[in-house]
Amino acid sequence: MKQTKGLKGDKMSIIKFEFNPKVGIDNPALTLTEDTDCEGVGEPRFYLLTKDNTETFGFCLHEELGFQGHIIRQIELGGVAQRRGLQDGDRLLQVNGHFVDHMDHVRVVQKIKASGNQVLLAVLDGDSYEAAKSLGRDLSQMLPDDIRPRLCHVTRDKSGFGFSVSCPEGTKGTFQLSVLQDGPADRAGVPPGSWLLELNGDSVKSYSHTQLTKKLKQSGNKVTLLVASSAVEEFYRLRGLRVTAALADTSWLPFKVRELHLVKGPAGYGFLLKEDDCSSGGVGQFLWDVDVGLPAEQAGMKEGDRVLAVNGESIEGLDHEQTVHRIRAREDQVTLLVIDPAGDEFYHSIGLSSLQFFEDSEPASGSCTPSLPSRSGSPALCDVEVGPKGPVSWLMAAANSIEIIQSQRQEEQTKLCQAF
């Protein structure tokens, strides 16, 4: 390894990794295989960052006046990001398969935070990014269409689960699914010909066909599958990346995190917050005594919902008094992320946090908050207030975790940055 200077404007030095095929999957040089074009525009690079609860990802995400894009800065020496190969000045293009270059900085920060301890990032080096922008290239077209596996929850009917499994004789962990048209698996979103990666939250890599069949029989009437198309499986395999449920497309799941925006009326919000035991064994904050006709009920609140976040910030680790303080932080309105008991139990059963699968879409002009992505039959966003300020309340809440710095390098230069 050798030292190299950072990009212009950065006084720190960073470590530059060089490709070594002997290093294997920990080698950070994970790039698309196409050659760079004659215009000097490189190709996106993909990094799967995994940390434990005591670590950070080891980088800051900046938005800087005079520079385009979401910029990777302040890479921690020896941290997760530096070990994987992120470089100072890289521009962030994707978070867990979602194109983010066009998004507001605060929304991108929220997406990374919601990823928990694992996040898949696609980046482009700073010089290539600026070159592509100057050429008017659509950066989203430089990325694969869909690199996410799919998480599906299948309920058995009289005919069974509606799929069959094939496996090369004498092998383990290689299972391809044949899906019955209009059967339970098809209705649950399982793509025909997809590869099975996990069953009920457990990897099938070590299973024989007999063992898998036994596990399916033990699943009862419901089973959760993590599946990937051949293209998605190949994408991860060629880059030495492990496909996990944390990266999955969950749009086909019946369990949704809901966003509720409440504006206080003369009689208050109309609900009771109660601390109680969670299905996970811990303690959570639950919503009860929802009064008919008051703001909480009008916003879509249901008795038994568990609160996941208040005003854009997770309440994980907070006690009852701290949560109440968060809710009362604004005098006349509050935004809550909640999940119903069935959804709460489901995500716990597969070992994942429901909060990491809350995905906001582009806010429509005049709407108060970003809407949840949904297909036909999915719960819709319930919103009490629609006003001219757009999604300001949500963004300002998230901005509580963003440091706004007045830079001395350029007069009146403003920079948004967030450490991960």
Disulfide bonds with the S-S distance in Angstrom:
none
